[in-house]
Amino acid sequence: MRNVARTAPYMHDGSLKTLREVIDYYIGGGNSNAHLDPRIKPIELSAKERAGLIAFLEALNGDLPK
């Protein structure tokens, strides 16, 4: 997860440009389709919790070991 905030765009096709978009995607339960893993379900996070999650992911930024 190191530097995840620096590796945009996200998803296999680059369709999500920000961490906020990724979080919103999964909070909404992903896109309904026949191949969606049944374990992916909508969850409720407040705006403060979403901001905290983004802050946590951004805190994972750092220099890679040599």
Secondary structure, DSSP 8 states (H G I E B T S, - for coil): -TTGGGS-SBSTTS-B-SHHHHHHHHHTT----TTS-TT-------HHHHHHHHHHHHHT------
